[in-house]
Amino acid sequence: MDGREDMTRTIPEDLEAFFDAHAARMRAELFDFLRIPSVSARAEHRADVERAAEWLAASLRAAGLTAELHATAGHPIVLGEWRQAGAGSPTVLVYGHYDVQPAEPLAGWTSPPFEPTVRDGRVYARGATDDKGQLFLHVKALEGHLATRGELPVNLIFLAEGEEETGSEHLTPFVERHAERLRCDAVVISDSAMFAPGRPALLSSLRGMAYFQIDVEGPATDLHSGTYGGAVVNPAMALARMLATFHDAEGRVAIPGFYDQVRESAELRRQAAELPFDEEGFRQEAGVPALGGEAGLTTLERLWTRPTCEVNGLLSGYTGDGGKTVIPARAMAKVSCRLVAEQDPAEIDRRLRAHVERVKPEGVRVEVRLLAGGRAWLASPGNLYFEAASRAVAATFGREPVVMGDGGSIPVVGDFERILGAPVLLLGFGLPGENAHAPDEWLSLENFELGMRTAAVLWEEVRAAHGRSPREAQ
């Protein structure tokens, strides 16, 4: 499965004809979905998030599934089902999220973030690739099967949440409460990117996450920097000095004990070494003058096999036009640690807190809060559903997928495997450089079309592989 062998596409004619005939309608429906500003992190968008959940449930019903909304203390969970394939047929759970990141900074968008705009074969909108577009292509794949054949070759569970972008606080308890109803043979998630244009991929790993907020408080209010400067500890400077201790000169995280649980993965290193990675293209995509990071490693090794500690946001003092000479009363940083296999977010929380306590200066108060956490994930590529997904990709893209790691995090992946006892297939149709979480997020419309076809073919391949041994499934 190295992705190098070109193959002939073998999409069933009835499905191909259906997708061709309804392409314009499906694209218009996707755009309607993208227009809903379902920003889960913002209280003012709570009604929009609920509206997106209701819209998605209605789309599932229109496709031929049953669908219901389950209220949580946060945002609703959408649960759709089609159970008519029979007790002896495999059951597949499709997971995704309908919430999106905030659109800020708005000045960075070429077109409005919630008004889908097509340019050069791409649709630009918040949530286009993360994850509305990739989630919705599964809805349309199910519709295609049911419209042309009146049935699915598998029993299907469709599970979508509205809190992925804020830590999935209520999803794992929901899965635990409904474990019997959600029991399945495999979980399919499309919330990741391909290796490169025309180079589809199956993921073999994800990094975990520990996400923090660090608050520093000094004086009771902002102070005049002339009257008090030099005699009062500046919270912004105190925070900057603390953050500067998080790394050494070689790019390693300098928090004591940070690497104690890291387990090296020779397999991930092998996968990274075998892929034709374009280092210069990656640099240009990032828009930086040079790449950096932990010394002595390749870029893919840094992304797939090593943990990180990054400042995601800083806030302090006066940042408007002109000048205002103050010592700010407080400063705040958002910090995320991407974790690799065996690292425990709770242990990283303990280590980071202890480090901040050691390096914080006198004259300020510091609070560290863990906002979200999740463990890293490693796949078992030898399972028969992995092979079924490879064949589905080959049928629609004309080449087998590469197997690759990903530096991102989807915390619920490990929870699905732990609670449901089912392998997870991470089959994404995004592309590197699609600006997820950034202005001008986009999705390739060609990949949206091919993704629908791949998902539709996948259910046939899963049914064919079900009950065989991995060797027979190949």
ABEGO torsion letter per residue (X at the ends): XAGABBBBBBBBAAAAAAAAAAAAAAAAAAAAAAABBBBAABAAAAAAAAAAAAAAAAAAAAAGBBBBBBBBABBBBBBBBBAAAEAABBBBBBBBBABBBBAOBAAABABBAABBBBBGGBBBBBGAAOAAAAAAAAAAAAAAAAAAAGBBABBBBBBBBAAAAAGGAAAAAAAAAAAAAABBABBBBBABBBABBGBBBBBABBBBBBBBBBBBBBBABBBBAAAABGABBBAAAAAAAAAAAABBAAGBBABBGAAAABBBBAAAAAAAAABBBBAAAAAAAAGBABBBEBBGBBAAAAAAABBBBBBABBBBEBABBEBBBBBBABBBBBBBBBBBBGBBAAAAAAAAAAAAAAABBBGBBBBBBBABBBBBBBBBAABAAAAAAAAAAAAAAGBBBBBBBBABBBAAAAAAAAAAGBBBBBBBABBBGAGBGBBGBBBBAAAAAAAAAAAAAAAAAAAAABGBBAAAAX
